[in-house]
Amino acid sequence: MLHVDLDAFFASVEILDDPSLAGKPVCVGGAGARGVIASASYEARRYGVHSAMPSVIALRMCPDLIILPGRFERYEVYSRRFHDIINDLTPNYEPLGLDEAFCDLRSLRRLSVAPLEAAARLRGRIGDELGLLSGVGLGRNKLFAKLASKRSKPRVVNGGLVEGPGVVWVSRDLESAWLEELPVRALWGVGPATAAKLEKLGLRYVRDLALVDESTLAHHVGPAMAASLSAYAKGEDFREVVAQREVKSVGHDQTFARSLEGVDAVLEAMKVHAAVVARALRGQSRVARTFTVIVRFDDRTSVSRSQTLAFGLDDEVGIAAIAGALVQSMELHNLVRLLALHASSFLERSRNAMQLTFAIDTVTPDTRNRAVEVGRDRQVGHEALRDAVDEIRRRFGRTSVGTASELREDGVTIVTQRGSHAFGPEQTP
């Protein structure tokens, strides 16, 4: 098994596109009080900045830190090229997000391809053709391949950067050594919460897990996680590479710099969410039947509602009508900190997916059924308009034309993109 992971992917793409950022501490994330860091350059990491860190803490550690909001459309361009390079090595690969993948190299044996040479060539092509650094790990299963790719990368030691080997192969002897020395936090799927539970049990290292019965672990972390941890402690991982995972949903999440008050404010914000999701669907030539709205309040509680239709939608006004009806079915008991809209249950975009009949179960029949009527009518009646607007944007840029919900008071069109607020607001007004 091979695991390849691009170094500081989002930040690296930003530096490639703007060479004046080279050598500076650069991050991608939300710069506001509620923002988080998604990707940090190695110059930023020297100050202790890392992904998932609150931006206010990152700025405290590095006052000169440059935080950029992120451009998912640009990262997706690089990701597609990255996947093309991997596909040249083997079509049997499993993408994980935009910047990493597992590859099963067993089929290359009959071609007399040496895994270490293949890994080195792969890393070389990524550097030469994309201008990106990467780490590559080789092991007999996913567990060790993933651990090895992390060991292959540069690391910061006492404020200085220590270069990594680039490619690491895990021998049987190295497997045994790692299983003795690794903390449980290094294992796949063990986050801070699970690690804290295990530490309370006195299980800080992988070697400790090997001494505990799976049934005992299950009482504390659940049967599925217990089975995985017990296997990992023995160096076992039976997960296969699942080639070309199909995208199951698209969505847009936004954490607001100033929380929203009242249903009208939430409905207005939802129009932008609907426009972003609709554009993402049309970019994939798909329509969606299921729409889910998630609202998170200032007290950190959350509520969600979903609706599945008998027909597919990719029209922003139609999607906004469905999402708005879902919002109106909620009790907004507090200020709204985060708003999310996700679309799933995909169909290929065609007339067959846009049938005129529908059936719906509703909590608020009048509001929800009116929304379905709007969605159905917009989907069928405005197909030519949607196609024309999309073509204008393709030819003249994303900001060439926009819907009314994407206009500011000064008249400037703001065409948002999927994921543009994924890391929190850029700044607090």
SEVEXRO-874686 format. One record per residue (C-alpha): x, y, z; residue in three letters; residue number from 1. Coordinates in pm, whole numbers. Layout:
residues N
[vopa [X; Y; Z]; "ALA"; NUM]
...
This chain:
residues 429
[vopa [0; 0; 0]; "MET"; 1]
[vopa [112; 353; -80]; "LEU"; 2]
[vopa [-13; 672; 83]; "HIS"; 3]
[vopa [70; 1012; -68]; "VAL"; 4]
[vopa [-8; 1339; 107]; "ASP"; 5]
[vopa [57; 1689; -29]; "LEU"; 6]
[vopa [244; 1923; 207]; "ASP"; 7]
[vopa [51; 2225; 342]; "ALA"; 8]
[vopa [-168; 2197; 33]; "PHE"; 9]
[vopa [-394; 2503; 54]; "PHE"; 10]
[vopa [-115; 2733; 172]; "ALA"; 11]
[vopa [125; 2596; -90]; "SER"; 12]
[vopa [-119; 2665; -373]; "VAL"; 13]
[vopa [-163; 3023; -250]; "GLU"; 14]
[vopa [215; 3072; -250]; "ILE"; 15]
[vopa [246; 2925; -599]; "LEU"; 16]
[vopa [-16; 3168; -728]; "ASP"; 17]
[vopa [144; 3463; -546]; "ASP"; 18]
[vopa [523; 3417; -527]; "PRO"; 19]
[vopa [554; 3731; -311]; "SER"; 20]
[vopa [425; 3514; -25]; "LEU"; 21]
[vopa [724; 3278; -47]; "ALA"; 22]
[vopa [923; 3265; 274]; "GLY"; 23]
[vopa [646; 3427; 478]; "LYS"; 24]
[vopa [422; 3268; 742]; "PRO"; 25]
[vopa [106; 3194; 541]; "VAL"; 26]
[vopa [-214; 3019; 644]; "CYS"; 27]
[vopa [-548; 2948; 488]; "VAL"; 28]
[vopa [-842; 2981; 722]; "GLY"; 29]
[vopa [-1079; 3226; 883]; "GLY"; 30]
[vopa [-911; 3540; 1013]; "ALA"; 31]
[vopa [-1197; 3650; 1239]; "GLY"; 32]
[vopa [-1254; 3584; 1606]; "ALA"; 33]
[vopa [-1436; 3259; 1524]; "ARG"; 34]
[vopa [-1202; 3142; 1249]; "GLY"; 35]
[vopa [-976; 2836; 1247]; "VAL"; 36]
[vopa [-658; 2752; 1060]; "ILE"; 37]
[vopa [-701; 2496; 782]; "ALA"; 38]
[vopa [-351; 2488; 635]; "SER"; 39]
[vopa [-21; 2640; 752]; "ALA"; 40]
[vopa [304; 2688; 563]; "SER"; 41]
[vopa [620; 2558; 726]; "TYR"; 42]
[vopa [726; 2917; 796]; "GLU"; 43]
[vopa [407; 2952; 1004]; "ALA"; 44]
[vopa [464; 2616; 1173]; "ARG"; 45]
[vopa [796; 2740; 1308]; "ARG"; 46]
[vopa [591; 2962; 1537]; "TYR"; 47]
[vopa [380; 2669; 1654]; "GLY"; 48]
[vopa [86; 2741; 1422]; "VAL"; 49]
[vopa [-94; 2431; 1296]; "HIS"; 50]
[vopa [-420; 2325; 1135]; "SER"; 51]
[vopa [-738; 2322; 1346]; "ALA"; 52]
[vopa [-591; 2595; 1571]; "MET"; 53]
[vopa [-818; 2893; 1645]; "PRO"; 54]
[vopa [-701; 3189; 1439]; "SER"; 55]
[vopa [-686; 3423; 1739]; "VAL"; 56]
[vopa [-431; 3191; 1901]; "ILE"; 57]
[vopa [-234; 3158; 1576]; "ALA"; 58]
[vopa [-213; 3538; 1544]; "LEU"; 59]
[vopa [-100; 3563; 1906]; "ARG"; 60]
[vopa [181; 3316; 1837]; "MET"; 61]
[vopa [274; 3479; 1506]; "CYS"; 62]
[vopa [164; 3847; 1481]; "PRO"; 63]
[vopa [291; 3868; 1121]; "ASP"; 64]
[vopa [83; 3569; 1013]; "LEU"; 65]
[vopa [-90; 3611; 676]; "ILE"; 66]
[vopa [-431; 3441; 681]; "ILE"; 67]
[vopa [-600; 3394; 344]; "LEU"; 68]
[vopa [-969; 3296; 314]; "PRO"; 69]
[vopa [-923; 3000; 82]; "GLY"; 70]
[vopa [-1022; 2938; -281]; "ARG"; 71]
[vopa [-1167; 2589; -316]; "PHE"; 72]
[vopa [-1217; 2618; -691]; "GLU"; 73]
[vopa [-843; 2677; -731]; "ARG"; 74]
[vopa [-753; 2389; -499]; "TYR"; 75]
[vopa [-982; 2158; -695]; "GLU"; 76]
[vopa [-787; 2241; -1014]; "VAL"; 77]
[vopa [-462; 2129; -851]; "TYR"; 78]
[vopa [-634; 1827; -698]; "SER"; 79]
[vopa [-755; 1704; -1036]; "ARG"; 80]
[vopa [-402; 1730; -1175]; "ARG"; 81]
[vopa [-272; 1549; -867]; "PHE"; 82]
[vopa [-520; 1265; -924]; "HIS"; 83]
[vopa [-423; 1247; -1293]; "ASP"; 84]
[vopa [-60; 1188; -1194]; "ILE"; 85]
[vopa [-161; 915; -949]; "ILE"; 86]
[vopa [-380; 752; -1213]; "ASN"; 87]
[vopa [-76; 725; -1441]; "ASP"; 88]
[vopa [84; 507; -1173]; "LEU"; 89]
[vopa [-224; 296; -1102]; "THR"; 90]
[vopa [-599; 336; -1150]; "PRO"; 91]
[vopa [-647; 146; -823]; "ASN"; 92]
[vopa [-632; 447; -592]; "TYR"; 93]
[vopa [-861; 595; -330]; "GLU"; 94]
[vopa [-876; 976; -297]; "PRO"; 95]
[vopa [-907; 1118; 53]; "LEU"; 96]
[vopa [-1018; 1477; 23]; "GLY"; 97]
[vopa [-832; 1698; -221]; "LEU"; 98]
[vopa [-472; 1638; -117]; "ASP"; 99]
[vopa [-410; 1275; -28]; "GLU"; 100]
[vopa [-474; 925; -159]; "ALA"; 101]
[vopa [-410; 557; -98]; "PHE"; 102]
[vopa [-282; 337; -382]; "CYS"; 103]
[vopa [-280; -41; -406]; "ASP"; 104]
[vopa [43; -133; -586]; "LEU"; 105]
[vopa [-2; -510; -583]; "ARG"; 106]
[vopa [-120; -517; -943]; "SER"; 107]
[vopa [213; -364; -1053]; "LEU"; 108]
[vopa [407; -677; -961]; "ARG"; 109]
[vopa [342; -838; -1297]; "ARG"; 110]
[vopa [493; -530; -1461]; "LEU"; 111]
[vopa [810; -569; -1251]; "SER"; 112]
[vopa [757; -222; -1099]; "VAL"; 113]
[vopa [958; -175; -779]; "ALA"; 114]
[vopa [741; 3; -519]; "PRO"; 115]
[vopa [1018; 229; -384]; "LEU"; 116]
[vopa [1114; 342; -733]; "GLU"; 117]
[vopa [748; 400; -821]; "ALA"; 118]
[vopa [700; 607; -504]; "ALA"; 119]
[vopa [1006; 820; -579]; "ALA"; 120]
[vopa [890; 881; -938]; "ARG"; 121]
[vopa [542; 974; -817]; "LEU"; 122]
[vopa [679; 1228; -572]; "ARG"; 123]
[vopa [914; 1364; -840]; "GLY"; 124]
[vopa [632; 1418; -1087]; "ARG"; 125]
[vopa [419; 1595; -829]; "ILE"; 126]
[vopa [706; 1831; -758]; "GLY"; 127]
[vopa [803; 1889; -1121]; "ASP"; 128]
[vopa [454; 1924; -1270]; "GLU"; 129]
[vopa [261; 2085; -986]; "LEU"; 130]
[vopa [536; 2261; -793]; "GLY"; 131]
[vopa [414; 2096; -473]; "LEU"; 132]
[vopa [602; 1900; -209]; "LEU"; 133]
[vopa [458; 1572; -87]; "SER"; 134]
[vopa [525; 1286; 148]; "GLY"; 135]
[vopa [494; 923; 40]; "VAL"; 136]
[vopa [465; 620; 266]; "GLY"; 137]
[vopa [484; 251; 178]; "LEU"; 138]
[vopa [363; -29; 403]; "GLY"; 139]
[vopa [192; -366; 391]; "ARG"; 140]
[vopa [-141; -205; 488]; "ASN"; 141]
[vopa [-311; 135; 513]; "LYS"; 142]
[vopa [-214; 182; 876]; "LEU"; 143]
[vopa [160; 172; 814]; "PHE"; 144]
[vopa [145; 351; 479]; "ALA"; 145]
[vopa [-32; 646; 644]; "LYS"; 146]
[vopa [209; 655; 937]; "LEU"; 147]
[vopa [502; 638; 696]; "ALA"; 148]
[vopa [386; 930; 481]; "SER"; 149]
[vopa [373; 1148; 792]; "LYS"; 150]
[vopa [728; 1043; 886]; "ARG"; 151]
[vopa [843; 1129; 533]; "SER"; 152]
[vopa [761; 1499; 566]; "LYS"; 153]
[vopa [966; 1788; 706]; "PRO"; 154]
[vopa [911; 1867; 1072]; "ARG"; 155]
[vopa [976; 2164; 1296]; "VAL"; 156]
[vopa [1219; 2102; 1582]; "VAL"; 157]
[vopa [1300; 2384; 1827]; "ASN"; 158]
[vopa [1181; 2643; 1578]; "GLY"; 159]
[vopa [1393; 2505; 1294]; "GLY"; 160]
[vopa [1288; 2301; 992]; "LEU"; 161]
[vopa [1429; 1948; 961]; "VAL"; 162]
[vopa [1391; 1804; 612]; "GLU"; 163]
[vopa [1214; 1472; 578]; "GLY"; 164]
[vopa [1324; 1181; 358]; "PRO"; 165]
[vopa [1029; 1228; 119]; "GLY"; 166]
[vopa [963; 854; 88]; "VAL"; 167]
[vopa [948; 608; 379]; "VAL"; 168]
[vopa [907; 230; 354]; "TRP"; 169]
[vopa [801; 42; 666]; "VAL"; 170]
[vopa [985; -286; 707]; "SER"; 171]
[vopa [871; -556; 951]; "ARG"; 172]
[vopa [1138; -445; 1199]; "ASP"; 173]
[vopa [1021; -85; 1175]; "LEU"; 174]
[vopa [661; -197; 1227]; "GLU"; 175]
[vopa [755; -358; 1557]; "SER"; 176]
[vopa [947; -50; 1669]; "ALA"; 177]
[vopa [661; 186; 1588]; "TRP"; 178]
[vopa [404; -29; 1767]; "LEU"; 179]
[vopa [620; -2; 2079]; "GLU"; 180]
[vopa [684; 373; 2069]; "GLU"; 181]
[vopa [380; 537; 1906]; "LEU"; 182]
[vopa [119; 722; 2114]; "PRO"; 183]
[vopa [-243; 617; 2059]; "VAL"; 184]
[vopa [-311; 964; 1914]; "ARG"; 185]
[vopa [-106; 863; 1609]; "ALA"; 186]
[vopa [-355; 591; 1512]; "LEU"; 187]
[vopa [-611; 636; 1236]; "TRP"; 188]
[vopa [-939; 779; 1366]; "GLY"; 189]
[vopa [-817; 859; 1718]; "VAL"; 190]
[vopa [-904; 1222; 1779]; "GLY"; 191]
[vopa [-861; 1431; 2096]; "PRO"; 192]
[vopa [-1183; 1303; 2256]; "ALA"; 193]
[vopa [-1100; 934; 2204]; "THR"; 194]
[vopa [-740; 990; 2309]; "ALA"; 195]
[vopa [-863; 1153; 2633]; "ALA"; 196]
[vopa [-1087; 853; 2707]; "LYS"; 197]
[vopa [-801; 612; 2650]; "LEU"; 198]
[vopa [-562; 816; 2864]; "GLU"; 199]
[vopa [-810; 802; 3154]; "LYS"; 200]
[vopa [-778; 423; 3126]; "LEU"; 201]
[vopa [-400; 452; 3137]; "GLY"; 202]
[vopa [-369; 372; 2765]; "LEU"; 203]
[vopa [-128; 630; 2626]; "ARG"; 204]
[vopa [71; 418; 2384]; "TYR"; 205]
[vopa [-17; 162; 2119]; "VAL"; 206]
[vopa [171; -102; 2316]; "ARG"; 207]
[vopa [-76; -45; 2602]; "ASP"; 208]
[vopa [-372; -126; 2377]; "LEU"; 209]
[vopa [-228; -468; 2297]; "ALA"; 210]
[vopa [-270; -564; 2663]; "LEU"; 211]
[vopa [-642; -482; 2684]; "VAL"; 212]
[vopa [-929; -704; 2572]; "ASP"; 213]
[vopa [-1141; -571; 2288]; "GLU"; 214]
[vopa [-1456; -619; 2497]; "SER"; 215]
[vopa [-1313; -393; 2768]; "THR"; 216]
[vopa [-1231; -122; 2514]; "LEU"; 217]
[vopa [-1581; -147; 2367]; "ALA"; 218]
[vopa [-1735; -34; 2697]; "HIS"; 219]
[vopa [-1548; 296; 2667]; "HIS"; 220]
[vopa [-1512; 374; 2294]; "VAL"; 221]
[vopa [-1781; 158; 2131]; "GLY"; 222]
[vopa [-1750; -178; 1951]; "PRO"; 223]
[vopa [-1644; -42; 1611]; "ALA"; 224]
[vopa [-1360; 172; 1744]; "MET"; 225]
[vopa [-1256; -103; 1986]; "ALA"; 226]
[vopa [-1224; -353; 1701]; "ALA"; 227]
[vopa [-1010; -110; 1501]; "SER"; 228]
[vopa [-785; -23; 1795]; "LEU"; 229]
[vopa [-730; -387; 1886]; "SER"; 230]
[vopa [-634; -466; 1527]; "ALA"; 231]
[vopa [-404; -164; 1496]; "TYR"; 232]
[vopa [-227; -257; 1819]; "ALA"; 233]
[vopa [-128; -584; 1649]; "LYS"; 234]
[vopa [-28; -407; 1328]; "GLY"; 235]
[vopa [-336; -534; 1145]; "GLU"; 236]
[vopa [-547; -328; 906]; "ASP"; 237]
[vopa [-774; -510; 663]; "PHE"; 238]
[vopa [-917; -205; 487]; "ARG"; 239]
[vopa [-882; -227; 111]; "GLU"; 240]
[vopa [-832; 58; -132]; "VAL"; 241]
[vopa [-1174; 170; -258]; "VAL"; 242]
[vopa [-1107; 320; -598]; "ALA"; 243]
[vopa [-1273; 649; -698]; "GLN"; 244]
[vopa [-1517; 708; -417]; "ARG"; 245]
[vopa [-1832; 873; -541]; "GLU"; 246]
[vopa [-1917; 1213; -395]; "VAL"; 247]
[vopa [-2230; 1165; -185]; "LYS"; 248]
[vopa [-2315; 1527; -108]; "SER"; 249]
[vopa [-2225; 1889; -171]; "VAL"; 250]
[vopa [-2282; 2168; 73]; "GLY"; 251]
[vopa [-2200; 2512; 203]; "HIS"; 252]
[vopa [-2133; 2594; 568]; "ASP"; 253]
[vopa [-2084; 2944; 707]; "GLN"; 254]
[vopa [-1988; 3061; 1054]; "THR"; 255]
[vopa [-2092; 3423; 1086]; "PHE"; 256]
[vopa [-1872; 3698; 1226]; "ALA"; 257]
[vopa [-2185; 3843; 1386]; "ARG"; 258]
[vopa [-2456; 3593; 1477]; "SER"; 259]
[vopa [-2788; 3617; 1295]; "LEU"; 260]
[vopa [-3100; 3719; 1484]; "GLU"; 261]
[vopa [-3445; 3617; 1371]; "GLY"; 262]
[vopa [-3587; 3405; 1093]; "VAL"; 263]
[vopa [-3573; 3682; 831]; "ASP"; 264]
[vopa [-3195; 3717; 867]; "ALA"; 265]
[vopa [-3149; 3341; 843]; "VAL"; 266]
[vopa [-3370; 3318; 534]; "LEU"; 267]
[vopa [-3171; 3595; 366]; "GLU"; 268]
[vopa [-2842; 3418; 436]; "ALA"; 269]
[vopa [-2990; 3092; 308]; "MET"; 270]
[vopa [-3035; 3246; -38]; "LYS"; 271]
[vopa [-2658; 3269; -76]; "VAL"; 272]
[vopa [-2615; 2913; 49]; "HIS"; 273]
[vopa [-2870; 2795; -207]; "ALA"; 274]
[vopa [-2687; 2977; -488]; "ALA"; 275]
[vopa [-2355; 2817; -392]; "VAL"; 276]
[vopa [-2499; 2465; -369]; "VAL"; 277]
[vopa [-2695; 2506; -694]; "ALA"; 278]
[vopa [-2382; 2612; -879]; "ARG"; 279]
[vopa [-2186; 2318; -740]; "ALA"; 280]
[vopa [-2457; 2078; -854]; "LEU"; 281]
[vopa [-2468; 2223; -1204]; "ARG"; 282]
[vopa [-2090; 2206; -1222]; "GLY"; 283]
[vopa [-2124; 1829; -1176]; "GLN"; 284]
[vopa [-2423; 1802; -1415]; "SER"; 285]
[vopa [-2635; 1670; -1130]; "ARG"; 286]
[vopa [-2956; 1748; -951]; "VAL"; 287]
[vopa [-3030; 1661; -588]; "ALA"; 288]
[vopa [-3344; 1526; -425]; "ARG"; 289]
[vopa [-3252; 1560; -57]; "THR"; 290]
[vopa [-3172; 1890; 113]; "PHE"; 291]
[vopa [-3055; 1926; 472]; "THR"; 292]
[vopa [-3037; 2248; 673]; "VAL"; 293]
[vopa [-2823; 2268; 987]; "ILE"; 294]
[vopa [-2841; 2557; 1232]; "VAL"; 295]
[vopa [-2596; 2600; 1519]; "ARG"; 296]
[vopa [-2676; 2853; 1789]; "PHE"; 297]
[vopa [-2457; 3069; 2010]; "ASP"; 298]
[vopa [-2512; 2826; 2297]; "ASP"; 299]
[vopa [-2345; 2559; 2074]; "ARG"; 300]
[vopa [-2664; 2354; 2041]; "THR"; 301]
[vopa [-2768; 2250; 1690]; "SER"; 302]
[vopa [-3083; 2155; 1504]; "VAL"; 303]
[vopa [-3126; 2007; 1157]; "SER"; 304]
[vopa [-3408; 1934; 915]; "ARG"; 305]
[vopa [-3412; 1735; 590]; "SER"; 306]
[vopa [-3651; 1699; 299]; "GLN"; 307]
[vopa [-3644; 1446; 16]; "THR"; 308]
[vopa [-3832; 1532; -303]; "LEU"; 309]
[vopa [-3968; 1315; -581]; "ALA"; 310]
[vopa [-3775; 1524; -834]; "PHE"; 311]
[vopa [-3426; 1674; -853]; "GLY"; 312]
[vopa [-3324; 2039; -816]; "LEU"; 313]
[vopa [-3026; 2247; -924]; "ASP"; 314]
[vopa [-3201; 2586; -931]; "ASP"; 315]
[vopa [-3102; 2835; -660]; "GLU"; 316]
[vopa [-3448; 2985; -615]; "VAL"; 317]
[vopa [-3609; 2642; -595]; "GLY"; 318]
[vopa [-3346; 2518; -348]; "ILE"; 319]
[vopa [-3382; 2836; -142]; "ALA"; 320]
[vopa [-3758; 2777; -121]; "ALA"; 321]
[vopa [-3710; 2423; 14]; "ILE"; 322]
[vopa [-3434; 2531; 254]; "ALA"; 323]
[vopa [-3639; 2828; 369]; "GLY"; 324]
[vopa [-3935; 2605; 449]; "ALA"; 325]
[vopa [-3705; 2383; 655]; "LEU"; 326]
[vopa [-3576; 2688; 845]; "VAL"; 327]
[vopa [-3933; 2799; 915]; "GLN"; 328]
[vopa [-4010; 2459; 1066]; "SER"; 329]
[vopa [-3740; 2516; 1330]; "MET"; 330]
[vopa [-3763; 2701; 1658]; "GLU"; 331]
[vopa [-3484; 2961; 1645]; "LEU"; 332]
[vopa [-3444; 2992; 2021]; "HIS"; 333]
[vopa [-3110; 3172; 2013]; "ASN"; 334]
[vopa [-2878; 3372; 1789]; "LEU"; 335]
[vopa [-2754; 3170; 1490]; "VAL"; 336]
[vopa [-2379; 3120; 1483]; "ARG"; 337]
[vopa [-2352; 2878; 1188]; "LEU"; 338]
[vopa [-2577; 2793; 895]; "LEU"; 339]
[vopa [-2528; 2498; 661]; "ALA"; 340]
[vopa [-2708; 2362; 356]; "LEU"; 341]
[vopa [-2623; 2019; 214]; "HIS"; 342]
[vopa [-2760; 1846; -97]; "ALA"; 343]
[vopa [-2757; 1470; -155]; "SER"; 344]
[vopa [-2946; 1184; -327]; "SER"; 345]
[vopa [-2805; 1278; -666]; "PHE"; 346]
[vopa [-2950; 1215; -1010]; "LEU"; 347]
[vopa [-2793; 1289; -1344]; "GLU"; 348]
[vopa [-2921; 1617; -1480]; "ARG"; 349]
[vopa [-3191; 1531; -1735]; "SER"; 350]
[vopa [-3554; 1583; -1808]; "ARG"; 351]
[vopa [-3632; 1250; -1640]; "ASN"; 352]
[vopa [-3487; 1384; -1315]; "ALA"; 353]
[vopa [-3711; 1693; -1332]; "MET"; 354]
[vopa [-4050; 1527; -1339]; "GLN"; 355]
[vopa [-4353; 1735; -1259]; "LEU"; 356]
[vopa [-4519; 1499; -1010]; "THR"; 357]
[vopa [-4427; 1507; -645]; "PHE"; 358]
[vopa [-4522; 1369; -306]; "ALA"; 359]
[vopa [-4417; 1511; 27]; "ILE"; 360]
[vopa [-4469; 1457; 400]; "ASP"; 361]
[vopa [-4466; 1784; 586]; "THR"; 362]
[vopa [-4467; 1921; 935]; "VAL"; 363]
[vopa [-4608; 2253; 813]; "THR"; 364]
[vopa [-4813; 2156; 510]; "PRO"; 365]
[vopa [-4888; 2499; 362]; "ASP"; 366]
[vopa [-4536; 2640; 387]; "THR"; 367]
[vopa [-4360; 2321; 279]; "ARG"; 368]
[vopa [-4593; 2240; -9]; "ASN"; 369]
[vopa [-4571; 2595; -145]; "ARG"; 370]
[vopa [-4193; 2558; -135]; "ALA"; 371]
[vopa [-4213; 2235; -333]; "VAL"; 372]
[vopa [-4435; 2406; -592]; "GLU"; 373]
[vopa [-4177; 2685; -629]; "VAL"; 374]
[vopa [-3890; 2437; -657]; "GLY"; 375]
[vopa [-4068; 2226; -917]; "ARG"; 376]
[vopa [-4174; 2524; -1131]; "ASP"; 377]
[vopa [-3834; 2692; -1119]; "ARG"; 378]
[vopa [-3652; 2371; -1202]; "GLN"; 379]
[vopa [-3851; 2307; -1517]; "VAL"; 380]
[vopa [-3920; 2663; -1630]; "GLY"; 381]
[vopa [-3577; 2825; -1586]; "HIS"; 382]
[vopa [-3341; 2565; -1728]; "GLU"; 383]
[vopa [-3242; 2782; -2025]; "ALA"; 384]
[vopa [-3177; 3081; -1798]; "LEU"; 385]
[vopa [-2954; 2878; -1566]; "ARG"; 386]
[vopa [-2755; 2744; -1859]; "ASP"; 387]
[vopa [-2711; 3095; -2003]; "ALA"; 388]
[vopa [-2590; 3238; -1672]; "VAL"; 389]
[vopa [-2347; 2949; -1620]; "ASP"; 390]
[vopa [-2206; 2996; -1970]; "GLU"; 391]
[vopa [-2149; 3368; -1907]; "ILE"; 392]
[vopa [-1961; 3285; -1587]; "ARG"; 393]
[vopa [-1749; 3025; -1763]; "ARG"; 394]
[vopa [-1653; 3270; -2036]; "ARG"; 395]
[vopa [-1615; 3592; -1840]; "PHE"; 396]
[vopa [-1547; 3487; -1480]; "GLY"; 397]
[vopa [-1742; 3415; -1163]; "ARG"; 398]
[vopa [-1809; 3782; -1090]; "THR"; 399]
[vopa [-1947; 3865; -1434]; "SER"; 400]
[vopa [-2309; 3804; -1336]; "VAL"; 401]
[vopa [-2495; 3713; -1018]; "GLY"; 402]
[vopa [-2836; 3673; -865]; "THR"; 403]
[vopa [-3005; 3944; -657]; "ALA"; 404]
[vopa [-2902; 3766; -337]; "SER"; 405]
[vopa [-2538; 3806; -441]; "GLU"; 406]
[vopa [-2548; 4187; -475]; "LEU"; 407]
[vopa [-2415; 4431; -219]; "ARG"; 408]
[vopa [-2565; 4772; -157]; "GLU"; 409]
[vopa [-2293; 4934; -371]; "ASP"; 410]
[vopa [-2410; 4725; -664]; "GLY"; 411]
[vopa [-2099; 4505; -687]; "VAL"; 412]
[vopa [-2184; 4147; -773]; "THR"; 413]
[vopa [-2054; 3896; -521]; "ILE"; 414]
[vopa [-2062; 3541; -653]; "VAL"; 415]
[vopa [-1970; 3314; -364]; "THR"; 416]
[vopa [-1804; 2977; -392]; "GLN"; 417]
[vopa [-1853; 2645; -217]; "ARG"; 418]
[vopa [-1646; 2625; 99]; "GLY"; 419]
[vopa [-1556; 2994; 105]; "SER"; 420]
[vopa [-1660; 3020; 470]; "HIS"; 421]
[vopa [-1563; 2669; 573]; "ALA"; 422]
[vopa [-1300; 2795; 821]; "PHE"; 423]
[vopa [-1503; 3072; 981]; "GLY"; 424]
[vopa [-1551; 3440; 890]; "PRO"; 425]
[vopa [-1258; 3638; 756]; "GLU"; 426]
[vopa [-1303; 3921; 1003]; "GLN"; 427]
[vopa [-1544; 4054; 1260]; "THR"; 428]
[vopa [-1724; 4369; 1144]; "PRO"; 429]
